[in-house]
Amino acid sequence: MATPWKKQKDAFLESLYYLQGRKEGTITSLVTPWSQVNNATTNGLEWHSMTVIGGRPGSGKTLAKDQLIKSAFKLNPADNFRVLEFSLEMLGKNTAIRAYSSELGVTYKYLCSADGILTDADLARCHEYAKKAIVYPIDIVEEAPTIAQFEQIVTLYMQQHAQLKNEKTVYQNTVVTIDHSLLLKPKPGQTRNDMLYDLGEVVTALKRKYPIIFIILSQLNRAIDHPDRNEDGKYGNYVLESDIFGADALLQHADTVIGLNRPGKQKIRFYGPERYIVPDEKLLVMHFLKCRNGENGLAFFKAAFERMSIDEAPVPAMQETRRGGM
């Protein structure tokens, strides 16, 4: 039988090949549309990796994922990659309409003629954008699979898009998104936590075998909604690792974990012990909870949900404190 180990020499040779490729630019990360995310990671998301994005409903998880995918082909023109989206929460047509909203800078409601009638000119702009967007190699799975079915689908996808070069199978770089993890189908009698443990193990096996970037969206536990955590200026305002639903199941497998928060939506005026001033509900905070090859920290953004866009924002001012108290 084949031995389950390899020589340390091979690992060093692989690492030197990787570093040489990074130096020459022949091996790159997937650059995101946000410099603060790129800085927190290895100038973007590395292939053979898993990123978990967790947040409350309405915090911008899907919006962040959509913007990342929408911009990926423009920001990484030299990379040859595909995208496979497990769109379990939202139909593909809804995702497309959100893309029109972002591109045209108009609301989703307007595009659906629910906030004024969509003009012929703007409908024509949607047609023009669709012509450009459909050339990108993006495929969508809308039916929720079990973890075993998920593994089969991803494996089939990688095999179908592989090429044979010099009698060697070469797999195409692929971004696989799951929106969101709790919508995968558990086996009969299986708890959601056990399902997430299985998902973590399967994703780890797949990312080791194939050049895949997994982006998995997750909800938060109910603990973050405790009133104490919404009091101004508390450390509990922050999204913590333990807040990610199934944290023990997913975090050990993840390379990058990002917690999203909209403190203004929770009526928090001064965010965290630094007491960052929260101007409105559009302030979006990204907490980098785990960066295997980068640094933890937080970054600030402005979420323009009306036009389906997340833009980088400066660090907010902090509330001035007086000696001896507030």
Buried (B, 14 or more C-beta within 10 A) or exposed (E): EEEEEEEEEEEEEEEEEEEEEBEEEEBBBBBBBBEBBBBBBBBBBBBBBBBBBBBBEBBBBBBBBBBBBBBBBEBBEEBEBBBBBBBBBBEBEBBBBBBBBBBBEBBBEBBEEEEEEBEEEBEEBBEEBEEEBEEBBBEBBEEBBBBEBBBEBBBEBBEEBEEEEEEEEEBBBBBBBBBBBBBBBBEEEBEBBBBBBBBBBBBBEBBEEBBBBBBBBBBBBEEBEEEEBBEBBBEBBBBBBEBBBBBEBBBEBBBBBBBBBBBBBBEBBBBBEBBBBBEEBBBBBBBBBBBEEBEEEBBBBBBBBBBBBBEBBEEBEBBEEEEEEE
